[in-house]
Amino acid sequence: QVQLVESGGGLVQPGGSLRLSCAASGFTFSSLTMGWYRQAPGKERELVATIRPSGSSNYADSVKGRFTISRDNAKNTVNMQMNSLKPEDTAVYYCRGGLLFWGQGTQVTVSS
């Protein structure tokens, strides 16, 4: 069955870095656009970054220049390097595969 398993979340101080990973299985990973989304308490889930099978990517304005999404089609993984983290980046981060598949989420908390 389809599985998307996120890892790498945690507590970090403002200005710090985290690297999120998503391991995918059960579908043809290399053919789908993959993405990271996030949902903060009391807010709607929002797009953070996506990466197409070709490797081209796009980002929410709020994270441009700080986050970098990447994929490894041989390992069926999608990663996101998050630098210069801000308290407003605090949220549950979800991995998405295509339009249908979601992971369970990983908590990122940015606080001093």
N, C-alpha and C positions, 0 to 999 in steps of 0.2 A: 504494500500500500504506500501511498504518498506520505513522506515524512520530511519536514523541515525542522531542524533542531538548531536553535540559536545558542550561542555561548559568548562569554566575554564581558557581560555586563558587570556592574558593581558600583561601589562608591568611590568617587574621585573628587579632589579639590578643584575649584575653579582654576582654569588654565592648564589643567592636566590632560592626559590622553587615555583613551581606551581603544581597543580593537575588538570589534564584534565579528563573529564568524557564524555562518549558517551552513550546515551540512544537509544536502538534499539527496533524496532517494525516491524511487518509485515512479519517476517520469523522465522524459528525455531532457535533461537539464540543459544541454548545449543549445537547444532550439527555443528556449523561452527567455523572455526578458525577466530579470530578477530585480528585486527591489527591497529597500529598507523603508519602513514606515514607523511612525511613533505616535503614541497617545499619552498625553499628560492628563493628570486628574482633572475631571470636569471639562475636558476638551475633546473635540473630535479627532479621530485618527487622521494623520496627515502624512503625505509623501515626504521622505527625506532625500532619497536618491534612488535612481534606477540605472541598470546597465543592460544593454541589449546583447544578443548573442555575438554581435560583431565586436563588442567591447566599448562601444560608444556609450556615454553616460550623461545623465543630467541630474541637477541638484536643486533643492529648494534654495531660494535666495538666502534664507537664514543660516545656511550651513556652507555656502560656497566659499572656497578658500580654506576651510577648516576640516571638512570631511572628504575622504576619498574612498570611493567604492571600487572594488575589483572582483574579478571572478577567475576561477580556475576550472575550466571545463573538463580537464582530465581527472580532477578530484571531486567534481560536483560540489564545489564550495563557492560561496560568495562572502566577501569580507567587507568591512568598512572601518577604515582608520579614522578615528575622531580625535582631533587635536584642538587645543585652545578651548576646551569645554567651558560652557557657561551654565549658571544655575537654570536658565531657561531651556537647556537641553535635557533636563530631567524628565524622564518619561519611560514607558515600557516600549521597547523597540522590537518590531516584528519584521521577520523575513517573509517576503512574498515571492511566489513563483508563478509567472504568468498572471492570469486574472483570477484563478480559482484557488490557489494553494497558499495557505498561511501557516506560519509557525506559531508556537505557543507564546513567544515573547520572552525578552530578557530585560530586567530592570536596570536602568542607568540613572544614578543619582549623583548630581553635581552639587556639592555643598562643602562649606568649610566647617 
